């Protein structure tokens, strides 16, 4: 009976308690909580339901003006990529010009 009980008994789980060395519990919140850095600035995280609220959020976001240099850079990069694509597929630009 003694030998059989050694084989069939369940092992006890070991207990692991982690106490961080430099954790100040008087500080702000839990340092191990995963929270994205810019959540407080995002307007899409608000829990507003309904089509009207979604459309109003989209219109509000579109009214914000971004950096003009970024827009110009984006348009230039997009134009270069389109021209490279047209060159790869051997597109003939002469159809746009009349003789």
Secondary structure by P-SEA (a helix, b strand, c coil): caaaaaacbbbbbbbbbbbbccccccccccccccccccccccccccccccaaaaaaaaaaaaaccccaaaaaaaaaaaaaaaaaaaaaacccccccccc
